[in-house]
């Protein structure tokens, strides 16, 4: 992975992101209108596959959560990182909040564990490494 890797932030853009979510839900016949939706709903695994994020550093898998909030500039993601996987330093066009669900990540010499979080303002450079055992699962949202 190049040290000049840049994320494709187009996956977190307004109407384009919302259209992609709606198309995946429709394709797999998942109705989200006026009801509680969960990761265990029939067809949701296929929807998540459609909403996976491409072009990530080795050892990372990430997907947009299929939450079609009208007129919202924010998009939530889940990311799974293999032990020791590294995201090179980069920045985003939007603010980012990341919450560690399990495992840990190391950023700026600080180990963040389950329940910890980090806020990264738009344009600020950062990077991180997943913990060595067992890696990390995190939730993050751009706005």
Secondary structure, 3 states (H helix, E strand, C coil): CCCCCCCCHHHHCHHHHHHHHHHHHHHCCCCCCCCCCCCCCCCHHHHHHHCECCCCCCCEEEEECCCCCCCCCCEEEEEEECCCCEEEEECCCCCEEEEEEEEEEEECCEEEECCCEEEECCCCCEEEEECCCCCEEEEEEEC
